[in-house]
Amino acid sequence: MAVIRNLSENLKCTLMAGWALVSMLALYPAYLVKNIGYALRAPSVLLYAIICFGLDRISKYLIQAGVYSLPIPIVKNFFTLTFVRNPGVAFGWFPDWRLPPILMAFVMIAIITYYTFQLPANERLTRWSLALLVGGAMGNLYDRVVYGYVVDFFLFHIGSIDFPVFNVADIAIDVGVALLFIDIFFFGTEESSESAPPSDPTNRAGPTDPVPMSV
């Protein structure tokens, strides 16, 4: 009886958790529609990460559906659509690594998700960059968990020189890193000066006032 009681309690908790998750997924689109103006002014990291993930999945589905007709040269001797199974990390490095990229992706998504809750609404560029990073990480993470490899298909080459093959998720991650770099090194000082409290003009030391010493 105790085993049956434990099983029923576990089943009840599982059903409650599933119902809560389904409710959140069902209510989130309604919340976005109601607050679409705010989502556009202060980009929702979750919303645009999901959009980025969806675009990556659609592109990979189309590539896998037409795999038997690949490669297809788009621009002769420059750009080709192909199909490559990449078991390693970015650009095919470390092909024997399987578990570390999955763990790193989970950790990165968790850290960025936590950080987004601390972001002010006016940090638009930071939100865009984090949305791209999360969306790209989710896209490649899905491939690693489901297939055991990442689907790559964009191939640029000059003559006989082939550059590393990549996908939409890789583009999102690279653009997200670039935007984050620009935000930190070009707009970070400006944002910190804007957020600093204004100085009190009545509290300025005059030419004859003693200079306070640092403690």
Backbone as JSON Lines, residues from 0, in Angstrom:
{"i":0,"aa":"M","n":[0.82,-1.22,0.0],"ca":[0.0,0.0,0.0],"c":[0.85,1.26,0.0]}
{"i":1,"aa":"A","n":[1.97,1.19,0.75],"ca":[2.84,2.36,0.83],"c":[3.44,2.68,-0.53]}
{"i":2,"aa":"V","n":[3.8,1.62,-1.28],"ca":[4.37,1.82,-2.62],"c":[3.34,2.47,-3.54]}
{"i":3,"aa":"I","n":[2.08,1.97,-3.47],"ca":[1.03,2.54,-4.32],"c":[0.77,3.99,-3.94]}
{"i":4,"aa":"R","n":[0.8,4.28,-2.61],"ca":[0.58,5.65,-2.16],"c":[1.68,6.56,-2.67]}
{"i":5,"aa":"N","n":[2.95,6.1,-2.6],"ca":[4.07,6.92,-3.09],"c":[3.96,7.15,-4.59]}
{"i":6,"aa":"L","n":[3.58,6.09,-5.31],"ca":[3.44,6.24,-6.76],"c":[2.34,7.23,-7.11]}
{"i":7,"aa":"S","n":[1.22,7.17,-6.37],"ca":[0.13,8.1,-6.65],"c":[0.53,9.53,-6.32]}
{"i":8,"aa":"E","n":[1.31,9.72,-5.24],"ca":[1.76,11.07,-4.89],"c":[2.74,11.59,-5.93]}
{"i":9,"aa":"N","n":[3.65,10.74,-6.39],"ca":[4.6,11.15,-7.43],"c":[3.88,11.5,-8.72]}
{"i":10,"aa":"L","n":[2.87,10.67,-9.07],"ca":[2.1,10.94,-10.27],"c":[1.34,12.25,-10.15]}
{"i":11,"aa":"K","n":[0.79,12.51,-8.96],"ca":[0.06,13.75,-8.73],"c":[0.98,14.96,-8.87]}
{"i":12,"aa":"C","n":[2.18,14.87,-8.28],"ca":[3.15,15.97,-8.38],"c":[3.58,16.19,-9.83]}
{"i":13,"aa":"T","n":[3.78,15.08,-10.56],"ca":[4.18,15.19,-11.96],"c":[3.09,15.85,-12.8]}
{"i":14,"aa":"L","n":[1.83,15.44,-12.55],"ca":[0.71,16.03,-13.29],"c":[0.57,17.52,-12.97]}
{"i":15,"aa":"M","n":[0.77,17.88,-11.71],"ca":[0.67,19.29,-11.32],"c":[1.77,20.11,-11.97]}
{"i":16,"aa":"A","n":[2.99,19.56,-11.99],"ca":[4.09,20.27,-12.63],"c":[3.85,20.4,-14.13]}
{"i":17,"aa":"G","n":[3.36,19.32,-14.76],"ca":[3.06,19.38,-16.19],"c":[1.96,20.38,-16.49]}
{"i":18,"aa":"W","n":[0.95,20.42,-15.64],"ca":[-0.15,21.37,-15.84],"c":[0.35,22.81,-15.7]}
{"i":19,"aa":"A","n":[1.24,23.04,-14.72],"ca":[1.8,24.38,-14.54],"c":[2.62,24.79,-15.77]}
{"i":20,"aa":"L","n":[3.42,23.85,-16.3],"ca":[4.22,24.16,-17.48],"c":[3.34,24.46,-18.69]}
{"i":21,"aa":"V","n":[2.31,23.62,-18.9],"ca":[1.4,23.85,-20.03],"c":[0.67,25.18,-19.87]}
{"i":22,"aa":"S","n":[0.28,25.52,-18.66],"ca":[-0.41,26.78,-18.42],"c":[0.5,27.96,-18.75]}
{"i":23,"aa":"M","n":[1.78,27.86,-18.35],"ca":[2.73,28.94,-18.65],"c":[2.91,29.09,-20.15]}
{"i":24,"aa":"L","n":[3.07,27.96,-20.85],"ca":[3.26,28.02,-22.29],"c":[2.02,28.55,-23.0]}
{"i":25,"aa":"A","n":[0.84,28.27,-22.45],"ca":[-0.4,28.73,-23.07],"c":[-0.64,30.21,-22.79]}
{"i":26,"aa":"L","n":[-0.27,30.67,-21.61],"ca":[-0.52,32.06,-21.23],"c":[0.54,33.02,-21.75]}
{"i":27,"aa":"Y","n":[1.76,32.51,-22.02],"ca":[2.83,33.41,-22.45],"c":[2.51,34.13,-23.76]}
{"i":28,"aa":"P","n":[1.98,33.46,-24.8],"ca":[1.61,34.21,-26.01],"c":[0.59,35.3,-25.74]}
{"i":29,"aa":"A","n":[-0.39,35.01,-24.87],"ca":[-1.38,36.05,-24.53],"c":[-0.72,37.23,-23.83]}
{"i":30,"aa":"Y","n":[0.23,36.92,-22.97],"ca":[0.97,38.0,-22.29],"c":[1.75,38.85,-23.29]}
{"i":31,"aa":"L","n":[2.36,38.17,-24.29],"ca":[3.14,38.9,-25.28],"c":[2.23,39.8,-26.13]}
{"i":32,"aa":"V","n":[1.07,39.27,-26.51],"ca":[0.14,40.07,-27.32],"c":[-0.31,41.3,-26.53]}
{"i":33,"aa":"K","n":[-0.6,41.12,-25.27],"ca":[-1.06,42.22,-24.43],"c":[0.03,43.26,-24.22]}
{"i":34,"aa":"N","n":[1.29,42.8,-24.13],"ca":[2.41,43.7,-23.84],"c":[3.38,43.78,-25.02]}
{"i":35,"aa":"I","n":[2.85,43.71,-26.25],"ca":[3.71,43.69,-27.43],"c":[4.51,44.98,-27.56]}
{"i":36,"aa":"G","n":[3.92,46.11,-27.15],"ca":[4.64,47.37,-27.22],"c":[5.88,47.35,-26.35]}
{"i":37,"aa":"Y","n":[5.73,46.84,-25.13],"ca":[6.87,46.75,-24.22],"c":[7.91,45.76,-24.75]}
{"i":38,"aa":"A","n":[7.44,44.64,-25.32],"ca":[8.37,43.63,-25.84],"c":[9.21,44.18,-26.98]}
{"i":39,"aa":"L","n":[8.66,45.13,-27.75],"ca":[9.42,45.73,-28.84],"c":[10.35,46.83,-28.33]}
{"i":40,"aa":"R","n":[9.9,47.57,-27.31],"ca":[10.75,48.63,-26.76],"c":[11.89,48.03,-25.95]}
{"i":41,"aa":"A","n":[11.6,47.05,-25.13],"ca":[12.6,46.36,-24.32],"c":[12.58,44.9,-24.74]}
{"i":42,"aa":"P","n":[13.38,44.52,-25.74],"ca":[13.27,43.18,-26.34],"c":[13.25,42.06,-25.31]}
{"i":43,"aa":"S","n":[12.26,41.18,-25.43],"ca":[12.15,40.02,-24.56],"c":[13.19,38.98,-24.98]}
{"i":44,"aa":"V","n":[14.11,38.69,-24.09],"ca":[15.17,37.73,-24.41],"c":[14.57,36.37,-24.73]}
{"i":45,"aa":"L","n":[13.58,35.93,-23.93],"ca":[12.96,34.63,-24.17],"c":[12.24,34.59,-25.51]}
{"i":46,"aa":"L","n":[11.49,35.63,-25.83],"ca":[10.73,35.65,-27.08],"c":[11.65,35.55,-28.29]}
{"i":47,"aa":"Y","n":[12.66,36.41,-28.35],"ca":[13.53,36.42,-29.53],"c":[14.49,35.24,-29.56]}
{"i":48,"aa":"A","n":[14.8,34.68,-28.39],"ca":[15.58,33.44,-28.38],"c":[14.78,32.3,-28.99]}
{"i":49,"aa":"I","n":[13.48,32.23,-28.67],"ca":[12.61,31.19,-29.24],"c":[12.46,31.38,-30.75]}
{"i":50,"aa":"I","n":[12.34,32.64,-31.19],"ca":[12.25,32.91,-32.63],"c":[13.52,32.46,-33.33]}
{"i":51,"aa":"C","n":[14.68,32.79,-32.74],"ca":[15.97,32.39,-33.31],"c":[16.09,30.87,-33.36]}
{"i":52,"aa":"F","n":[15.67,30.2,-32.29],"ca":[15.69,28.74,-32.24],"c":[14.78,28.16,-33.32]}
{"i":53,"aa":"G","n":[13.6,28.76,-33.51],"ca":[12.67,28.28,-34.53],"c":[13.24,28.41,-35.93]}
{"i":54,"aa":"L","n":[13.89,29.54,-36.23],"ca":[14.5,29.73,-37.55],"c":[15.61,28.7,-37.79]}
{"i":55,"aa":"D","n":[16.38,28.43,-36.74],"ca":[17.45,27.43,-36.87],"c":[16.87,26.05,-37.14]}
{"i":56,"aa":"R","n":[15.79,25.68,-36.42],"ca":[15.19,24.37,-36.62],"c":[14.58,24.24,-38.02]}
{"i":57,"aa":"I","n":[13.92,25.31,-38.5],"ca":[13.32,25.26,-39.84],"c":[14.38,25.08,-40.9]}
{"i":58,"aa":"S","n":[15.49,25.82,-40.78],"ca":[16.56,25.72,-41.77],"c":[17.17,24.33,-41.77]}
{"i":59,"aa":"K","n":[17.37,23.75,-40.59],"ca":[17.97,22.41,-40.53],"c":[17.0,21.35,-41.02]}
{"i":60,"aa":"Y","n":[15.71,21.55,-40.77],"ca":[14.72,20.6,-41.28],"c":[14.72,20.6,-42.81]}
{"i":61,"aa":"L","n":[14.77,21.8,-43.41],"ca":[14.78,21.88,-44.88],"c":[16.04,21.24,-45.46]}
{"i":62,"aa":"I","n":[17.17,21.44,-44.78],"ca":[18.41,20.83,-45.26],"c":[18.34,19.31,-45.17]}
{"i":63,"aa":"Q","n":[17.85,18.81,-44.06],"ca":[17.76,17.35,-43.89],"c":[16.72,16.74,-44.82]}
{"i":64,"aa":"A","n":[15.67,17.49,-45.14],"ca":[14.66,16.98,-46.07],"c":[15.2,16.87,-47.49]}
{"i":65,"aa":"G","n":[16.11,17.76,-47.85],"ca":[16.68,17.73,-49.2],"c":[18.1,17.25,-49.24]}
{"i":66,"aa":"V","n":[18.47,16.41,-48.25],"ca":[19.86,15.99,-48.12],"c":[20.36,15.23,-49.35]}
{"i":67,"aa":"Y","n":[19.46,14.51,-50.03],"ca":[19.92,13.7,-51.17],"c":[20.22,14.53,-52.4]}
{"i":68,"aa":"S","n":[19.75,15.79,-52.42],"ca":[20.05,16.66,-53.55],"c":[21.22,17.6,-53.27]}
{"i":69,"aa":"L","n":[21.82,17.49,-52.08],"ca":[22.96,18.33,-51.72],"c":[24.26,17.63,-52.11]}
{"i":70,"aa":"P","n":[25.31,18.41,-52.34],"ca":[25.45,19.86,-52.23],"c":[24.87,20.6,-53.44]}
{"i":71,"aa":"I","n":[24.45,21.85,-53.18],"ca":[23.92,22.72,-54.23],"c":[24.76,23.99,-54.29]}
{"i":72,"aa":"P","n":[25.49,24.21,-55.38],"ca":[26.26,25.46,-55.48],"c":[25.33,26.65,-55.69]}
{"i":73,"aa":"I","n":[25.4,27.63,-54.79],"ca":[24.59,28.85,-54.9],"c":[25.34,29.91,-55.7]}
{"i":74,"aa":"V","n":[26.58,30.16,-55.31],"ca":[27.47,31.05,-56.06],"c":[28.7,30.23,-56.42]}
{"i":75,"aa":"K","n":[28.93,30.05,-57.69],"ca":[30.0,29.16,-58.15],"c":[31.34,29.55,-57.57]}
{"i":76,"aa":"N","n":[32.05,28.56,-57.03],"ca":[33.38,28.73,-56.45],"c":[33.41,29.69,-55.27]}
{"i":77,"aa":"F","n":[32.22,29.88,-54.6],"ca":[32.21,30.79,-53.45],"c":[31.28,30.3,-52.34]}
{"i":78,"aa":"F","n":[30.03,29.94,-52.67],"ca":[29.04,29.6,-51.64],"c":[28.25,28.38,-52.07]}
{"i":79,"aa":"T","n":[28.19,27.37,-51.17],"ca":[27.5,26.11,-51.46],"c":[26.67,25.7,-50.26]}
{"i":80,"aa":"L","n":[25.45,25.2,-50.54],"ca":[24.64,24.56,-49.51],"c":[25.01,23.08,-49.46]}
{"i":81,"aa":"T","n":[25.38,22.6,-48.3],"ca":[25.8,21.21,-48.18],"c":[25.2,20.62,-46.92]}
{"i":82,"aa":"F","n":[25.62,19.44,-46.54],"ca":[25.14,18.79,-45.32],"c":[26.32,18.12,-44.65]}
{"i":83,"aa":"V","n":[26.62,18.58,-43.41],"ca":[27.76,18.05,-42.67],"c":[27.31,17.7,-41.26]}
{"i":84,"aa":"R","n":[27.68,16.52,-40.8],"ca":[27.43,16.13,-39.41],"c":[28.65,16.53,-38.58]}
{"i":85,"aa":"N","n":[28.46,17.45,-37.65],"ca":[29.57,17.96,-36.85],"c":[29.43,17.45,-35.42]}
{"i":86,"aa":"P","n":[30.21,16.44,-35.03],"ca":[30.12,15.92,-33.65],"c":[30.9,16.75,-32.65]}
{"i":87,"aa":"G","n":[31.71,17.7,-33.13],"ca":[32.55,18.49,-32.24],"c":[31.88,19.79,-31.83]}
{"i":88,"aa":"V","n":[32.72,20.77,-31.49],"ca":[32.22,22.09,-31.11],"c":[32.22,22.97,-32.34]}
{"i":89,"aa":"A","n":[32.38,24.28,-32.15],"ca":[32.27,25.22,-33.26],"c":[33.28,24.9,-34.36]}
{"i":90,"aa":"F","n":[32.8,24.94,-35.6],"ca":[33.63,24.77,-36.8],"c":[34.32,23.41,-36.84]}
{"i":91,"aa":"G","n":[33.75,22.4,-36.16],"ca":[34.3,21.05,-36.22],"c":[35.47,20.78,-35.31]}
{"i":92,"aa":"W","n":[35.81,21.73,-34.41],"ca":[36.93,21.49,-33.5],"c":[36.55,20.45,-32.45]}
{"i":93,"aa":"F","n":[37.54,19.69,-31.97],"ca":[37.38,18.68,-30.93],"c":[36.23,17.71,-31.27]}
{"i":94,"aa":"P","n":[36.35,16.95,-32.35],"ca":[35.26,16.07,-32.77],"c":[34.96,14.95,-31.78]}
{"i":95,"aa":"D","n":[35.91,14.63,-30.86],"ca":[35.68,13.54,-29.9],"c":[34.92,14.01,-28.66]}
{"i":96,"aa":"W","n":[34.72,15.32,-28.56],"ca":[33.97,15.84,-27.41],"c":[32.49,15.63,-27.64]}
{"i":97,"aa":"R","n":[31.81,14.98,-26.72],"ca":[30.36,14.78,-26.83],"c":[29.63,15.44,-25.67]}
{"i":98,"aa":"L","n":[29.99,15.02,-24.44],"ca":[29.3,15.54,-23.27],"c":[29.69,16.98,-22.9]}
{"i":99,"aa":"P","n":[30.97,17.39,-22.98],"ca":[31.32,18.76,-22.57],"c":[30.55,19.85,-23.3]}
{"i":100,"aa":"P","n":[30.35,19.79,-24.64],"ca":[29.57,20.86,-25.28],"c":[28.13,20.94,-24.78]}
{"i":101,"aa":"I","n":[27.53,19.78,-24.45],"ca":[26.16,19.78,-23.93],"c":[26.11,20.46,-22.57]}
{"i":102,"aa":"L","n":[27.06,20.1,-21.7],"ca":[27.1,20.7,-20.36],"c":[27.38,22.2,-20.45]}
{"i":103,"aa":"M","n":[28.31,22.6,-21.33],"ca":[28.62,24.02,-21.47],"c":[27.42,24.8,-21.97]}
{"i":104,"aa":"A","n":[26.66,24.21,-22.9],"ca":[25.47,24.89,-23.42],"c":[24.43,25.07,-22.33]}
{"i":105,"aa":"F","n":[24.21,24.02,-21.53],"ca":[23.24,24.12,-20.42],"c":[23.66,25.2,-19.43]}
{"i":106,"aa":"V","n":[24.95,25.23,-19.08],"ca":[25.44,26.22,-18.11],"c":[25.3,27.63,-18.68]}
{"i":107,"aa":"M","n":[25.66,27.82,-19.96],"ca":[25.56,29.14,-20.56],"c":[24.11,29.63,-20.61]}
{"i":108,"aa":"I","n":[23.19,28.75,-20.99],"ca":[21.78,29.13,-21.06],"c":[21.27,29.48,-19.66]}
{"i":109,"aa":"A","n":[21.66,28.71,-18.65],"ca":[21.2,28.97,-17.29],"c":[21.74,30.31,-16.78]}
{"i":110,"aa":"I","n":[23.02,30.59,-17.02],"ca":[23.62,31.85,-16.55],"c":[22.97,33.05,-17.24]}
{"i":111,"aa":"I","n":[22.81,32.96,-18.56],"ca":[22.23,34.09,-19.29],"c":[20.77,34.29,-18.88]}
{"i":112,"aa":"T","n":[20.03,33.2,-18.7],"ca":[18.63,33.33,-18.28],"c":[18.53,34.02,-16.92]}
{"i":113,"aa":"Y","n":[19.41,33.64,-15.99],"ca":[19.41,34.29,-14.68],"c":[19.78,35.77,-14.81]}
{"i":114,"aa":"Y","n":[20.76,36.06,-15.65],"ca":[21.23,37.44,-15.8],"c":[20.16,38.33,-16.42]}
{"i":115,"aa":"T","n":[19.33,37.79,-17.3],"ca":[18.32,38.61,-17.96],"c":[17.3,39.16,-16.97]}
{"i":116,"aa":"F","n":[17.07,38.44,-15.87],"ca":[16.12,38.94,-14.86],"c":[16.67,40.15,-14.11]}
{"i":117,"aa":"Q","n":[18.0,40.36,-14.19],"ca":[18.6,41.5,-13.52],"c":[18.75,42.71,-14.44]}
{"i":118,"aa":"L","n":[18.45,42.53,-15.73],"ca":[18.68,43.59,-16.71],"c":[17.59,44.66,-16.65]}
{"i":119,"aa":"P","n":[17.97,45.93,-16.65],"ca":[16.95,46.99,-16.78],"c":[16.33,46.96,-18.18]}
{"i":120,"aa":"A","n":[15.16,47.55,-18.31],"ca":[14.44,47.51,-19.58],"c":[15.14,48.31,-20.67]}
{"i":121,"aa":"N","n":[15.97,49.3,-20.28],"ca":[16.6,50.15,-21.3],"c":[17.87,49.53,-21.88]}
{"i":122,"aa":"E","n":[18.28,48.36,-21.39],"ca":[19.48,47.7,-21.93],"c":[19.11,46.93,-23.19]}
{"i":123,"aa":"R","n":[18.74,47.63,-24.24],"ca":[18.2,46.98,-25.44],"c":[19.26,46.16,-26.17]}
{"i":124,"aa":"L","n":[20.45,46.75,-26.37],"ca":[21.49,46.03,-27.12],"c":[21.93,44.78,-26.37]}
{"i":125,"aa":"T","n":[22.03,44.89,-25.05],"ca":[22.39,43.7,-24.26],"c":[21.33,42.62,-24.39]}
{"i":126,"aa":"R","n":[20.07,43.01,-24.39],"ca":[18.98,42.04,-24.52],"c":[19.02,41.35,-25.88]}
{"i":127,"aa":"W","n":[19.25,42.12,-26.95],"ca":[19.36,41.51,-28.28],"c":[20.5,40.5,-28.32]}
{"i":128,"aa":"S","n":[21.65,40.88,-27.79],"ca":[22.81,39.99,-27.84],"c":[22.56,38.71,-27.04]}
{"i":129,"aa":"L","n":[21.96,38.83,-25.86],"ca":[21.69,37.65,-25.05],"c":[20.63,36.76,-25.7]}
{"i":130,"aa":"A","n":[19.63,37.37,-26.35],"ca":[18.62,36.57,-27.05],"c":[19.25,35.75,-28.17]}
{"i":131,"aa":"L","n":[20.16,36.35,-28.92],"ca":[20.84,35.62,-29.99],"c":[21.72,34.5,-29.43]}
{"i":132,"aa":"L","n":[22.42,34.78,-28.32],"ca":[23.27,33.76,-27.72],"c":[22.45,32.57,-27.22]}
{"i":133,"aa":"V","n":[21.34,32.86,-26.54],"ca":[20.5,31.77,-26.01],"c":[19.85,31.0,-27.15]}
{"i":134,"aa":"G","n":[19.32,31.7,-28.15],"ca":[18.68,31.03,-29.27],"c":[19.65,30.14,-30.04]}
{"i":135,"aa":"G","n":[20.85,30.65,-30.29],"ca":[21.85,29.84,-30.99],"c":[22.3,28.64,-30.18]}
{"i":136,"aa":"A","n":[22.51,28.86,-28.87],"ca":[22.91,27.74,-28.01],"c":[21.82,26.68,-27.95]}
{"i":137,"aa":"M","n":[20.56,27.1,-27.89],"ca":[19.45,26.14,-27.87],"c":[19.38,25.35,-29.18]}
{"i":138,"aa":"G","n":[19.63,26.01,-30.3],"ca":[19.59,25.33,-31.59],"c":[20.61,24.22,-31.71]}
{"i":139,"aa":"N","n":[21.86,24.51,-31.34],"ca":[22.9,23.49,-31.43],"c":[22.76,22.45,-30.32]}
{"i":140,"aa":"L","n":[22.25,22.88,-29.16],"ca":[22.04,21.92,-28.07],"c":[20.99,20.88,-28.46]}
{"i":141,"aa":"Y","n":[19.93,21.31,-29.12],"ca":[18.9,20.37,-29.6],"c":[19.53,19.31,-30.49]}
{"i":142,"aa":"D","n":[20.38,19.72,-31.41],"ca":[21.02,18.77,-32.32],"c":[21.87,17.76,-31.55]}
{"i":143,"aa":"R","n":[22.65,18.25,-30.59],"ca":[23.55,17.35,-29.87],"c":[22.77,16.32,-29.05]}
{"i":144,"aa":"V","n":[21.66,16.75,-28.44],"ca":[20.89,15.84,-27.6],"c":[20.1,14.84,-28.45]}
{"i":145,"aa":"V","n":[19.5,15.3,-29.56],"ca":[18.62,14.45,-30.37],"c":[19.42,13.59,-31.35]}
{"i":146,"aa":"Y","n":[20.4,14.2,-32.05],"ca":[21.12,13.49,-33.11],"c":[22.5,12.99,-32.68]}
{"i":147,"aa":"G","n":[23.11,13.65,-31.7],"ca":[24.49,13.32,-31.34],"c":[25.5,14.1,-32.15]}
{"i":148,"aa":"Y","n":[25.04,14.99,-33.0],"ca":[25.91,15.85,-33.81],"c":[25.12,17.1,-34.18]}
{"i":149,"aa":"V","n":[25.83,18.12,-34.67],"ca":[25.22,19.37,-35.1],"c":[25.13,19.38,-36.62]}
{"i":150,"aa":"V","n":[23.99,19.8,-37.14],"ca":[23.78,19.88,-38.58],"c":[24.34,21.21,-39.08]}
{"i":151,"aa":"D","n":[25.37,21.16,-39.92],"ca":[25.95,22.35,-40.54],"c":[25.72,22.28,-42.05]}
{"i":152,"aa":"F","n":[25.57,23.45,-42.68],"ca":[25.25,23.41,-44.11],"c":[25.72,24.62,-44.91]}
{"i":153,"aa":"F","n":[26.12,25.72,-44.29],"ca":[26.66,26.86,-45.04],"c":[28.14,26.64,-45.28]}
{"i":154,"aa":"L","n":[28.54,26.58,-46.54],"ca":[29.95,26.37,-46.9],"c":[30.4,27.49,-47.82]}
{"i":155,"aa":"F","n":[31.37,28.27,-47.35],"ca":[32.0,29.28,-48.19],"c":[33.39,28.79,-48.57]}
{"i":156,"aa":"H","n":[33.75,29.0,-49.81],"ca":[35.05,28.54,-50.28],"c":[35.53,29.43,-51.4]}
{"i":157,"aa":"I","n":[36.83,29.54,-51.49],"ca":[37.48,30.29,-52.58],"c":[38.37,29.31,-53.32]}
{"i":158,"aa":"G","n":[37.93,28.92,-54.5],"ca":[38.67,27.92,-55.26],"c":[38.66,26.59,-54.51]}
{"i":159,"aa":"S","n":[39.86,26.1,-54.17],"ca":[39.98,24.83,-53.47],"c":[40.05,25.02,-51.95]}
{"i":160,"aa":"I","n":[39.99,26.26,-51.47],"ca":[40.08,26.55,-50.04],"c":[38.67,26.57,-49.45]}
{"i":161,"aa":"D","n":[38.38,25.64,-48.57],"ca":[37.08,25.56,-47.92],"c":[37.16,26.14,-46.5]}
{"i":162,"aa":"F","n":[36.23,27.02,-46.19],"ca":[36.13,27.56,-44.85],"c":[35.27,26.63,-44.0]}
{"i":163,"aa":"P","n":[35.35,26.73,-42.66],"ca":[34.53,25.85,-41.81],"c":[33.04,26.0,-42.12]}
{"i":164,"aa":"V","n":[32.33,24.87,-42.11],"ca":[30.89,24.86,-42.38],"c":[30.15,25.27,-41.1]}
{"i":165,"aa":"F","n":[29.06,26.03,-41.26],"ca":[28.33,26.51,-40.1],"c":[26.84,26.53,-40.39]}
{"i":166,"aa":"N","n":[26.05,27.0,-39.43],"ca":[24.6,27.0,-39.57],"c":[24.01,28.3,-39.02]}
{"i":167,"aa":"V","n":[22.68,28.37,-38.95],"ca":[22.01,29.59,-38.48],"c":[22.31,29.84,-37.01]}
{"i":168,"aa":"A","n":[22.35,28.78,-36.21],"ca":[22.65,28.94,-34.78],"c":[24.04,29.53,-34.57]}
{"i":169,"aa":"D","n":[25.02,29.08,-35.37],"ca":[26.36,29.64,-35.27],"c":[26.38,31.12,-35.61]}
{"i":170,"aa":"I","n":[25.6,31.52,-36.63],"ca":[25.52,32.93,-36.98],"c":[24.94,33.73,-35.82]}
{"i":171,"aa":"A","n":[23.88,33.21,-35.2],"ca":[23.26,33.9,-34.07],"c":[24.25,34.07,-32.92]}
{"i":172,"aa":"I","n":[25.01,33.03,-32.62],"ca":[25.99,33.11,-31.53],"c":[27.07,34.12,-31.85]}
{"i":173,"aa":"D","n":[27.6,34.1,-33.08],"ca":[28.66,35.04,-33.46],"c":[28.17,36.49,-33.43]}
{"i":174,"aa":"V","n":[26.96,36.72,-33.96],"ca":[26.41,38.08,-33.94],"c":[26.13,38.52,-32.5]}
{"i":175,"aa":"G","n":[25.63,37.59,-31.67],"ca":[25.38,37.92,-30.27],"c":[26.65,38.3,-29.53]}
{"i":176,"aa":"V","n":[27.73,37.55,-29.77],"ca":[29.01,37.88,-29.14],"c":[29.51,39.24,-29.62]}
{"i":177,"aa":"A","n":[29.39,39.51,-30.93],"ca":[29.83,40.8,-31.47],"c":[29.03,41.96,-30.87]}
{"i":178,"aa":"L","n":[27.7,41.81,-30.77],"ca":[26.87,42.86,-30.17],"c":[27.21,43.06,-28.7]}
{"i":179,"aa":"L","n":[27.47,41.97,-27.99],"ca":[27.83,42.09,-26.58],"c":[29.18,42.8,-26.43]}
{"i":180,"aa":"F","n":[30.11,42.5,-27.31],"ca":[31.42,43.17,-27.31],"c":[31.25,44.67,-27.55]}
{"i":181,"aa":"I","n":[30.43,45.02,-28.56],"ca":[30.19,46.43,-28.85],"c":[29.52,47.12,-27.67]}
{"i":182,"aa":"D","n":[28.55,46.43,-27.06],"ca":[27.83,47.03,-25.93],"c":[28.75,47.29,-24.75]}
{"i":183,"aa":"I","n":[29.66,46.35,-24.47],"ca":[30.54,46.48,-23.31],"c":[31.61,47.54,-23.54]}
{"i":184,"aa":"F","n":[32.25,47.51,-24.71],"ca":[33.42,48.34,-24.92],"c":[33.12,49.7,-25.55]}
{"i":185,"aa":"F","n":[31.94,49.87,-26.13],"ca":[31.62,51.14,-26.78],"c":[30.47,51.89,-26.11]}
{"i":186,"aa":"F","n":[29.55,51.16,-25.46],"ca":[28.41,51.81,-24.84],"c":[28.38,51.63,-23.33]}
{"i":187,"aa":"G","n":[29.3,50.83,-22.79],"ca":[29.29,50.58,-21.35],"c":[29.55,51.83,-20.54]}
{"i":188,"aa":"T","n":[30.55,52.66,-20.96],"ca":[30.88,53.88,-20.24],"c":[29.75,54.88,-20.3]}
{"i":189,"aa":"E","n":[29.13,54.98,-21.47],"ca":[28.03,55.91,-21.65],"c":[26.84,55.55,-20.77]}
{"i":190,"aa":"E","n":[26.51,54.23,-20.69],"ca":[25.39,53.79,-19.87],"c":[25.66,53.99,-18.4]}
{"i":191,"aa":"S","n":[26.94,53.75,-17.97],"ca":[27.26,53.92,-16.55],"c":[27.21,55.38,-16.15]}
{"i":192,"aa":"S","n":[27.59,56.29,-17.07],"ca":[27.53,57.71,-16.75],"c":[26.09,58.19,-16.69]}
{"i":193,"aa":"E","n":[25.2,57.58,-17.53],"ca":[23.8,57.97,-17.49],"c":[23.12,57.49,-16.21]}
{"i":194,"aa":"S","n":[23.54,56.33,-15.72],"ca":[22.92,55.78,-14.52],"c":[23.48,56.37,-13.24]}
{"i":195,"aa":"A","n":[24.62,57.12,-13.31],"ca":[25.22,57.71,-12.13],"c":[24.35,58.85,-11.62]}
{"i":196,"aa":"P","n":[24.22,59.01,-10.29],"ca":[23.39,60.09,-9.75],"c":[24.02,61.44,-10.03]}
{"i":197,"aa":"P","n":[23.2,62.48,-10.31],"ca":[23.76,63.8,-10.6],"c":[24.43,64.39,-9.38]}
{"i":198,"aa":"S","n":[25.51,65.14,-9.62],"ca":[26.24,65.77,-8.54],"c":[25.51,66.99,-8.03]}
{"i":199,"aa":"D","n":[25.7,67.3,-6.77],"ca":[25.05,68.45,-6.15],"c":[25.89,69.68,-6.39]}
{"i":200,"aa":"P","n":[25.39,70.66,-7.19],"ca":[26.22,71.83,-7.5],"c":[26.49,72.69,-6.28]}
{"i":201,"aa":"T","n":[25.69,72.57,-5.23],"ca":[25.91,73.39,-4.04],"c":[26.96,72.81,-3.12]}
{"i":202,"aa":"N","n":[27.44,71.59,-3.47],"ca":[28.4,70.91,-2.6],"c":[29.78,70.88,-3.2]}
{"i":203,"aa":"R","n":[30.06,71.78,-4.14],"ca":[31.37,71.81,-4.78],"c":[32.34,72.61,-3.93]}
{"i":204,"aa":"A","n":[33.55,72.14,-3.86],"ca":[34.56,72.83,-3.07],"c":[35.06,74.05,-3.81]}
{"i":205,"aa":"G","n":[35.11,75.17,-3.15],"ca":[35.61,76.4,-3.75],"c":[37.11,76.43,-3.77]}
{"i":206,"aa":"P","n":[37.7,77.49,-4.35],"ca":[39.16,77.55,-4.45],"c":[39.83,77.67,-3.1]}
{"i":207,"aa":"T","n":[39.11,78.23,-2.06],"ca":[39.74,78.39,-0.75],"c":[39.33,77.31,0.21]}
{"i":208,"aa":"D","n":[38.42,76.41,-0.2],"ca":[37.97,75.37,0.69],"c":[39.05,74.3,0.81]}
{"i":209,"aa":"P","n":[39.19,73.69,1.99],"ca":[40.19,72.61,2.12],"c":[39.76,71.38,1.34]}
{"i":210,"aa":"V","n":[40.73,70.69,0.76],"ca":[40.45,69.5,-0.01],"c":[40.3,68.33,0.94]}
{"i":211,"aa":"P","n":[39.15,67.6,0.88],"ca":[38.97,66.48,1.82],"c":[39.94,65.36,1.52]}
{"i":212,"aa":"M","n":[40.4,64.71,2.54],"ca":[41.33,63.61,2.39],"c":[40.56,62.3,2.27]}
{"i":213,"aa":"S","n":[41.09,61.34,1.48],"ca":[40.46,60.04,1.32],"c":[40.75,59.2,2.55]}
{"i":214,"aa":"V","n":[39.74,58.42,2.92],"ca":[39.9,57.55,4.09],"c":[40.04,56.12,3.64]}
